[in-house]
Amino acid sequence: MPALTATAPAKIILFGEHAVVYGQPAIAVPVNQLRARASILPAVKAPPGQIHIQAADIGLEAELQELPEDHPLRILLHNVVQVLDIQHIPACRIRMTTTIPIAAGMGSGAAASVALIRAWSSFLGEPLGDDRVNELAYEIEKIYHGTPSGIDNTVITYNRPVYYIRDYPIQVFQPGRTFHLLIADSGLPARTAITVGNVRQAWLAQPQLYEQRFRAIGDVVRSAKEALETGRLTEVGDLMDRNQELLSSLNVSSPDLDRLIQSARQAGALGAKLTGGGGGGNMIALVEPDCRPAVRSALLAAGAVQVIEAQISPSP
Ligand code: PMV
């Protein structure tokens, strides 16, 4: 029997990270050229229930039973078995691979969860639909991040541009034209759990000030949705700059990200900002197609370890 395989895309948050945890809207899009993959093969000679798991990108190779009970992979597989009410689990080998930079603010963890939930439920004979996949992936995000907004698992599961408000049904939206982005990795790990925790502490200490900043980010996101839908490129760039200013006021940027953002703007990007949790990880720059080579070179010269091109396109 061939391996049963499922994949899921990376994501970037275009607007609204951090404030989205506090009920403001955010906009995120999938990045389909980067993907997490889960493959499952039956292990005919192994005793029933024995699960061997290999995830070389995170240095993991083990029998599932050897992992601590609170290991996210163990919880994920268990939760799917429970939801499907499966009594007999065939022995198998699970192999996880990814081309998504890990801990870089691109949703590598959520993509791995979505791919594994899909492959595992199919392997067990009852492939889960998107809504269930999304719920289960959200439970695993909570283990990684404590108080996630749910935006990562949502955009990755549905694989569409989303306008997301925590605890509300997802809204997909249609960009009015193709937008070109460069995504540059600072080479330092994104510190999402830390920056989210720091923002929470700061909000608890100065609730009015922080809520004012969150609301200002919400205003940027609402304007950005309209500008994206109507294809107003320059305005989208300006709003990215404004969003970055507000993220800096939350203290979630870093000198390395600031340097990349500055260099992209100087090389002709229409706007630039960090994406995801910040503290490290990736930044994004909005570019006209003819500006791509200059901005890419500037980003590499400013210390980016990798620059990826992505497009946000209207769906056919
Ligand atoms: O760093 P990432 O890709 O996991 O994105 C985190 C986004 C935040 O808004 C900072 C947190 C969240 O749960 O939405």
Residues whose N, C-alpha, C, O or C-beta is under 5 A from the ligand:
A	BS01	PMV	E17 H18 V20 V21 G105 M106 G107 T147 P148 S149 G150 I151 A190 T192 G276 G277
